[in-house]
Structures are given as C-alpha cells and as structure tokens.
Amino acid sequence: MLTNLPDRAAAEALAAQLVERRVAACVNILSPCRSVYRWRGEVRHEEEHPVLIKTTLERYAALEQAIRAGHPYELPEIVAVPIERGLPEYLRWIAEETAPA
C-alpha cells in the first residue's frame, strides 16, 4: 500500500502506529517529493513524504481504517498495490508480523 504525508514527523508517527497495531509489517518512509494536484478547484504544489506499507490482503481493511484514523489529510491517498511474487520467506514474515496478536 502507499500513501503520502505532509512531513517527516507525520510519516514517522503513522509508521509507528501501523507497525505497533500489527496492520503493517514494515513501513518505508521515502525522501520528500514534490506533488502537484488539484484540490477544491485550486492547483497545489506541496512537498510530501511517500510511504510504502507492507501488509497482507487479509489485513487491508484494518490497515485502511488505521491510516484513515491516523492520517492528517482530510482525504488521504490510500492505494493498494498487489504483490504478484516475492521471496517466500519474506512474504511469510509479512504474514507473521501482521497476524492479529
């Protein structure tokens, strides 16, 4: 899954929440990027921090709910990208780390 946050502190806070709640096995906070988008009729130019979140299909709903609850944007980007293949041991690790406690 991927989302963008307005600053490093917000990205760090959300990442910690997601891993602590076991809805994400790992969250990568990437370098800032420049986003250009239209919001409420106005073209905006903002710096954002892209975030990559590793989870399972079974945990998608819980992850989406956690992102919506902890995200500072009124309308957060929440985009799921399916895993087609991967190192079996790594995929197993994601499943283990996101299994409900």
C-alpha positions as CSV (number, residue, x, y, z in Angstrom):
1,M,0.0,0.0,0.0
2,L,1.2,3.5,-0.5
3,T,0.3,6.9,0.9
4,N,1.8,10.4,1.2
5,L,2.2,12.5,4.3
6,P,2.9,16.2,4.6
7,D,6.1,16.0,6.6
8,R,8.6,13.6,8.2
9,A,7.1,13.8,11.7
10,A,3.7,12.8,10.4
11,A,5.2,9.9,8.4
12,E,7.2,8.6,11.4
13,A,4.2,8.8,13.7
14,L,1.9,7.0,11.3
15,A,4.5,4.3,10.5
16,A,5.0,3.6,14.2
17,Q,1.2,3.3,14.8
18,L,0.8,0.9,11.9
19,V,3.6,-1.4,12.9
20,E,2.6,-1.3,16.6
21,R,-1.0,-2.2,15.7
22,R,0.3,-5.1,13.5
23,V,-1.5,-3.9,10.4
24,A,1.9,-3.4,8.7
25,A,5.0,-5.5,8.9
26,C,7.2,-2.7,7.6
27,V,6.8,0.9,6.6
28,N,9.4,2.7,4.3
29,I,9.4,6.4,4.6
30,L,10.9,7.8,1.4
31,S,12.6,11.1,0.6
32,P,10.4,14.1,0.2
33,C,8.9,14.6,-3.3
34,R,7.0,17.5,-4.9
35,S,3.3,16.7,-5.6
36,V,1.2,18.8,-7.9
37,Y,-2.5,18.2,-7.7
38,R,-5.9,19.9,-7.9
39,W,-7.7,20.2,-4.6
40,R,-11.0,22.1,-4.2
41,G,-10.6,23.8,-7.6
42,E,-7.0,25.0,-6.9
43,V,-3.8,23.6,-8.3
44,R,-1.5,22.9,-5.3
45,H,2.3,22.4,-5.2
46,E,3.3,20.7,-2.0
47,E,6.2,18.7,-0.5
48,E,5.2,15.3,0.7
49,H,6.8,12.1,2.1
50,P,5.8,9.0,0.2
51,V,5.3,6.0,2.4
52,L,5.3,2.3,1.3
53,I,3.5,-0.1,3.7
54,K,3.8,-3.9,3.6
55,T,0.8,-5.9,4.7
56,T,-1.4,-8.8,3.6
57,L,-4.7,-8.8,1.7
58,E,-6.3,-10.1,4.8
59,R,-5.2,-7.1,6.8
60,Y,-6.2,-4.5,4.1
61,A,-9.4,-3.4,5.8
62,A,-7.7,-2.9,9.2
63,L,-4.8,-1.1,7.6
64,E,-7.1,1.2,5.7
65,Q,-9.0,2.0,8.9
66,A,-5.8,2.7,10.8
67,I,-4.5,5.0,8.0
68,R,-7.8,7.0,7.9
69,A,-7.7,7.3,11.7
70,G,-4.1,8.5,11.9
71,H,-3.6,10.5,8.7
72,P,-3.7,14.3,8.9
73,Y,-5.2,14.8,5.5
74,E,-9.0,15.2,5.0
75,L,-8.7,12.8,2.0
76,P,-5.6,10.6,2.4
77,E,-4.2,8.8,-0.6
78,I,-4.7,5.0,0.1
79,V,-3.6,2.9,-2.8
80,A,-3.2,-0.8,-2.7
81,V,-0.6,-2.5,-4.9
82,P,-0.9,-6.3,-5.1
83,I,2.1,-8.5,-4.6
84,E,2.3,-10.8,-7.6
85,R,5.5,-12.6,-6.5
86,G,8.1,-12.3,-3.8
87,L,10.7,-14.2,-1.8
88,P,8.6,-16.8,0.1
89,E,10.4,-16.3,3.4
90,Y,9.8,-12.5,3.2
91,L,6.1,-12.9,2.3
92,R,5.8,-15.3,5.3
93,W,7.4,-12.8,7.5
94,I,4.9,-10.1,6.4
95,A,2.1,-12.5,7.2
96,E,3.5,-13.4,10.6
97,E,4.1,-9.7,11.6
98,T,0.6,-8.7,10.6
99,A,-1.2,-11.6,12.2
100,P,-3.6,-10.3,14.9
101,A,-2.0,-10.7,18.4
